[in-house]
């Protein structure tokens, strides 16, 4: 019998600990969103639901944009350990928060740490594994996101069920401490380097201001002021795109705002569809618990149907040839719109089964098209911007999530959900809360339709 060389296998005595380290780093981010979404109704602070997600995603965007420079300045080991430490501090802040403002600040710090950890874990793949194993490692690490879909609601639901939601954050503090220790042992020390280019600071400031203004629109008493704040947030986003197109230190490709290009259309599709549906993740568990008397665990799994639908369809179409990209891009965007409309009705008024099925359809739309939108978005960029376009795909999704979460929070508060989730109010106003974002899904369909021709 011929025994394969250790370097030819992914899991062996030398590589298994390294793979486990990467999985733990990815898990910290992958599980966080689903765990937090499940426990939020137990946390309370309904007026700040949207902020809890928007703050985390905004922090992830900022950290992701800065992680490359941080790695060059400190070395991969020190930068990754620092990211883990920041994440642990953010989790501890949320666990200890005496009121909701401190909780939100903790979520922002968590996002900063998690965004850096995930970005640097992907960088670490090239440092820890032979080049011929990179595709296999990337594919295997993707399974962590699937595991988080199953385990995240379970963990969040268990902590919420026993009335100890703070324990979920302490659990992540412990895991982050283990991650930091493993990083210091397993990652090699590196000589610091002077990197080229600068952090896109102006764009990050404008993005943060825009998200904050939209979120603030939901916590002010005056409807007129709320409208002004929301418009100010949209202007901040427009200013970010304008600055990005005129500077050499870009957060997004120069063509991000050019809808005559495949890159611009693809990024718009990703942004619009994510912004249109993030409200179901933010408010879905609360609606399900209020309308059906469901446990946090069950509510988490119903919302988890979105991720399950995404993963299932992504696997089914994973080997479709490039010639079919256009068909799947268009079909997926249309299914997202249909799923969003069905979910807008089912979440406040349907049965649990109807809600889960609607969420599964919504997720299936993303699974059908996301990879193919990304391929066209990256392929349509000039050769010298393809690396930036690759990074812009998840960045645009995070921006869409942050803007959509802030907007959903603002609208929910204006509709009367700032003090709790009354079942009758959920039934009457819920469809408006979710359907208000349907125009963004329609925008995504229109952009995807044009992208499908390219």
WODAHU-V618303 format. One record per residue. N is the residue number from 1. SS is DSSP state (h for helix, s for strand, l for the rest). OMEGA is omega in whole degrees, -180 to 180 (NA if undefined). D_LAST is the distance of its C-alpha to the last C-alpha in Angstrom with 2 decimals. Layout:
n=<N;N>
ss=<SS;SS>
omega=<OMEGA;OMEGA>
d_last=<D_LAST;D_LAST>
This chain:
n=<1;2;3;4;5;6;7;8;9;10;11;12;13;14;15;16;17;18;19;20;21;22;23;24;25;26;27;28;29;30;31;32;33;34;35;36;37;38;39;40;41;42;43;44;45;46;47;48;49;50;51;52;53;54;55;56;57;58;59;60;61;62;63;64;65;66;67;68;69;70;71;72;73;74;75;76;77;78;79;80;81;82;83;84;85;86;87;88;89;90;91;92;93;94;95;96;97;98;99;100;101;102;103;104;105;106;107;108;109;110;111;112;113;114;115;116;117;118;119;120;121;122;123;124;125;126;127;128;129;130;131;132;133;134;135;136;137;138;139;140;141;142;143;144;145;146;147;148;149;150;151;152;153;154;155;156;157;158;159;160;161;162;163;164;165;166;167;168;169;170;171;172;173;174;175;176;177;178;179;180;181;182;183;184;185;186;187;188;189;190;191;192;193;194;195;196;197;198;199;200;201;202;203;204;205;206;207;208;209;210;211;212;213;214;215;216;217;218;219;220;221;222;223;224;225;226;227;228;229;230;231;232;233;234;235;236;237;238;239;240;241;242;243;244;245;246;247;248;249;250;251;252;253;254;255;256;257;258;259;260;261;262;263;264;265;266;267;268;269;270;271;272;273;274;275;276;277;278;279;280;281;282;283;284;285;286;287;288;289;290;291;292;293;294;295;296;297;298;299;300;301;302;303;304;305;306;307;308;309;310;311;312;313;314;315;316;317;318;319;320;321;322;323;324;325;326;327;328;329;330;331;332;333;334;335;336;337;338;339;340;341;342;343;344;345;346;347;348;349;350;351;352;353;354;355;356;357;358;359;360;361;362;363;364;365;366;367;368;369;370;371;372;373;374;375;376;377;378;379;380;381;382;383;384;385;386;387;388;389;390;391;392;393;394;395;396;397;398;399;400;401;402;403;404;405;406;407;408;409;410;411;412;413;414;415;416;417;418;419;420;421;422;423;424;425;426;427;428;429;430;431;432;433;434;435;436;437;438;439;440;441;442;443;444;445;446;447;448;449;450;451;452;453;454>
ss=<l;l;l;l;l;h;h;h;l;l;l;l;l;l;l;h;h;h;h;h;h;h;h;h;h;h;h;h;h;h;h;h;h;h;h;h;h;h;h;h;h;h;h;l;l;h;h;h;h;h;h;h;h;h;h;h;h;h;h;h;h;h;h;h;h;h;h;h;h;h;h;h;h;h;l;h;h;h;h;h;h;h;h;h;h;h;h;h;h;h;h;h;h;h;h;h;l;l;l;h;h;h;h;h;h;h;h;h;h;h;h;h;h;h;h;h;h;h;h;h;h;h;h;h;h;h;h;h;l;l;h;h;h;h;h;h;h;h;h;h;h;h;h;h;h;h;h;h;h;h;h;h;h;h;h;h;h;h;h;h;h;l;l;l;l;h;h;h;h;h;h;h;h;h;h;h;h;h;h;h;h;h;h;h;h;h;l;l;l;l;l;l;l;l;l;l;l;l;l;l;h;h;h;h;h;h;h;h;h;h;h;h;h;h;h;h;l;l;l;l;l;l;h;h;h;h;h;h;h;h;h;h;h;h;h;h;h;h;h;h;h;h;h;h;h;h;l;l;l;l;l;l;l;h;h;h;h;l;l;l;l;h;h;h;h;h;h;h;h;h;h;h;h;h;h;h;h;h;h;h;h;h;h;h;h;h;h;h;h;h;h;h;l;l;l;h;h;h;h;h;h;h;h;l;h;h;h;h;h;h;h;h;h;h;h;h;l;l;l;l;l;h;h;h;h;h;h;h;h;h;h;h;h;h;h;h;h;h;h;h;h;h;h;h;h;h;h;h;h;l;l;h;h;h;h;h;h;h;h;h;h;h;h;h;h;h;h;h;h;h;h;h;h;h;h;h;h;h;h;l;l;l;h;h;h;h;h;h;h;h;h;h;h;h;h;h;h;h;h;h;h;h;h;h;h;h;h;h;h;h;h;h;h;h;l;l;l;l;l;l;l;l;h;h;h;h;h;h;h;h;h;h;h;h;h;l;l;h;h;h;h;h;h;h;h;h;h;h;h;h;h;l;l;l>
omega=<179;179;-179;179;-179;-177;-178;-178;180;-178;173;-174;-177;-171;-178;178;179;179;178;178;179;-180;180;178;178;-179;-178;-180;-175;-176;-173;-175;-177;177;-177;179;-178;-175;-173;177;177;179;-176;180;-175;-179;-175;-180;-179;180;-177;178;-178;-180;-180;-178;178;176;179;179;-179;-178;179;179;-176;-170;179;178;179;179;179;-176;-175;-170;-174;-177;-178;-179;-180;177;178;177;178;179;178;178;-180;179;179;178;179;177;179;-179;-176;-171;177;178;-167;178;177;178;-179;177;176;178;177;179;175;180;178;-179;-178;179;179;-178;-178;-180;-177;175;178;174;-177;178;-179;-179;-173;-174;174;-174;-178;179;-176;-180;-180;180;178;180;-179;179;178;178;178;179;176;178;179;178;-179;-172;-177;178;179;-178;179;-179;180;179;180;-176;-180;177;-178;-178;179;179;178;180;175;176;179;175;180;180;179;178;176;180;-179;179;180;178;-178;-180;-169;-177;180;173;-177;174;179;-179;174;-177;177;179;-178;175;-180;-172;-177;179;-179;178;-180;177;-179;178;-180;179;-178;-180;179;177;-180;-180;-178;-176;176;-175;-174;176;180;178;178;179;180;179;179;178;177;177;178;177;177;178;178;178;178;179;180;179;-179;-177;-173;-177;177;180;-168;169;179;176;-179;-177;-176;-179;-178;-176;172;-179;177;180;179;179;-179;180;176;179;-179;-180;-173;-178;179;179;-177;-170;-176;180;179;176;-177;-172;-179;-179;-179;179;-177;178;-178;-174;-172;-177;-177;175;176;-180;-180;179;179;180;176;177;177;177;177;-180;180;177;179;-176;-178;-178;178;178;-177;-177;-174;-176;178;-178;-175;-179;-179;-177;-175;-180;-178;176;-179;-178;-179;180;178;179;176;179;180;178;178;179;178;-179;179;176;-172;-176;179;-171;-177;174;178;180;179;179;180;179;178;178;179;177;178;178;179;178;178;179;180;-167;-169;-178;-177;172;180;-179;179;179;-179;-179;-179;-179;174;-175;-178;179;-177;177;179;178;178;178;-178;180;177;179;179;178;178;178;177;179;-179;180;-180;180;178;179;179;178;180;-179;180;180;178;-179;175;-178;-174;-177;179;-176;177;-176;-179;177;178;-179;-174;-174;-178;180;179;180;-175;-177;180;-179;178;177;176;177;177;176;177;178;-179;178;179;-180;178;179;-179;178;-172;NA>
d_last=<51.32;48.85;47.87;44.41;44.45;43.85;40.91;39.06;39.17;37.52;40.52;43.80;46.66;44.96;41.42;42.08;43.39;40.43;38.01;40.12;39.96;36.15;36.16;38.68;36.70;33.51;35.72;37.20;33.90;32.51;35.73;36.56;34.20;35.28;38.92;39.00;37.30;39.95;42.91;41.99;43.99;46.96;46.48;46.73;45.78;43.52;42.97;41.17;39.00;35.76;37.12;37.77;34.09;32.79;35.36;34.48;30.72;31.38;33.73;31.19;28.67;31.44;32.73;29.39;28.86;32.42;32.87;31.82;34.34;36.89;36.61;37.24;40.11;41.90;40.74;38.68;41.74;43.13;39.81;39.00;42.56;42.39;39.26;41.19;44.20;42.32;40.84;44.35;45.80;43.23;44.03;47.72;47.33;45.71;48.39;51.20;49.83;52.69;50.41;46.77;46.06;47.05;44.94;41.82;42.65;43.00;39.55;38.13;40.05;38.87;35.24;36.02;37.61;35.17;32.12;33.91;35.09;31.72;30.05;33.08;33.31;29.92;31.23;34.41;32.72;32.48;36.12;37.61;35.98;35.61;32.16;31.95;32.41;29.70;27.07;29.88;31.09;27.73;27.43;31.06;30.94;28.11;30.84;32.77;30.37;31.07;34.77;34.65;33.31;36.50;39.02;37.99;39.12;42.18;43.36;42.72;44.39;47.41;48.09;47.67;49.89;52.78;52.41;51.52;47.96;48.88;49.37;45.62;45.21;48.26;46.74;43.74;46.21;47.94;44.74;43.68;47.12;46.76;43.34;44.86;47.73;45.54;43.36;46.52;47.76;44.68;42.49;43.86;45.17;43.18;44.12;42.65;40.26;39.40;35.65;33.59;31.91;32.94;32.09;29.90;32.96;32.25;28.94;30.66;33.58;31.52;29.55;32.87;34.48;31.69;31.89;35.68;35.95;33.87;36.01;39.17;38.44;39.54;42.86;44.40;46.85;45.84;42.90;42.61;42.42;39.85;37.57;38.16;37.38;34.10;33.06;34.21;32.01;28.89;29.98;30.41;26.82;25.67;28.11;26.76;23.25;24.97;27.19;24.45;22.59;25.92;27.42;27.18;28.07;24.89;24.41;20.62;18.29;18.86;15.38;16.06;17.02;14.49;12.13;10.41;8.92;6.84;10.46;12.06;10.10;10.63;14.21;14.90;14.02;16.29;18.93;19.16;19.42;21.96;23.96;24.11;25.74;27.79;30.74;31.29;31.98;34.19;36.23;35.75;38.76;41.03;40.26;40.77;44.06;45.33;44.46;45.44;47.87;45.73;46.49;44.20;43.46;42.37;40.31;38.51;37.64;36.40;33.96;33.15;31.66;28.42;28.22;29.50;26.81;24.10;25.75;26.41;22.91;21.46;23.99;23.30;19.56;20.06;19.94;17.07;15.21;11.76;10.79;11.52;9.46;7.42;10.94;12.70;10.72;11.56;14.94;15.95;15.53;17.53;20.11;20.52;21.34;23.72;25.29;25.83;27.54;29.63;30.58;31.57;34.14;35.16;35.82;38.60;39.73;38.79;40.65;39.88;38.35;36.15;35.05;34.27;32.26;30.25;29.59;28.60;26.01;24.68;24.48;22.96;19.91;19.37;20.16;17.59;14.55;15.75;15.41;11.84;10.90;13.01;11.51;7.98;10.14;12.45;10.42;8.69;12.34;14.75;17.01;19.88;18.23;16.62;19.92;20.03;16.53;17.82;20.87;19.11;17.62;21.19;22.44;20.13;21.25;24.83;24.60;23.33;26.18;28.72;27.91;27.75;30.99;32.77;31.73;32.81;36.08;36.74;36.17;38.20;41.08;41.01;41.18;44.28;43.21;44.48;47.78;46.86;45.16;47.46;46.57;47.19;45.13;42.32;42.47;42.54;40.21;37.86;35.39;35.06;34.55;31.55;30.10;30.15;26.98;25.09;23.53;21.72;20.37;19.32;17.58;15.72;14.75;13.54;11.42;10.07;9.52;7.29;5.51;5.52;3.78;0.00>
